[in-house]
Amino acid sequence: MGRPFSAAEEAAGSVASVVELCSFDNMKNLEVNKTEGAIEIEGKYHSIAHDAFFRKGVTGDWVNHMSPEMASRLDEIFRDKLRGTGLI
């Protein structure tokens, strides 16, 4: 995030602690990620299963989770948000 660790923090093992806390295994085992929740989309609340946020990340697997219409809408959102940045 653009803020380096100090030598004291590195010596105390802070870097390893942050890496562990942010690891996939740690995140998927947090209680908040083990229960069903709700998400608001365009003013409507939808129930979301806990495993909806964690996937293996297999290339192309999105087709098993999104309709072509959803993919097209997401593409348009990204084009709109990134327009003028030079990233698209």
Secondary structure by P-SEA (a helix, b strand, c coil): ccccccaaaaaaaaaaaaaaaacaaaaaaccccccccccccccbbbbbcccccccccccccccccccaaaaaaaaaaaaaaacccccc
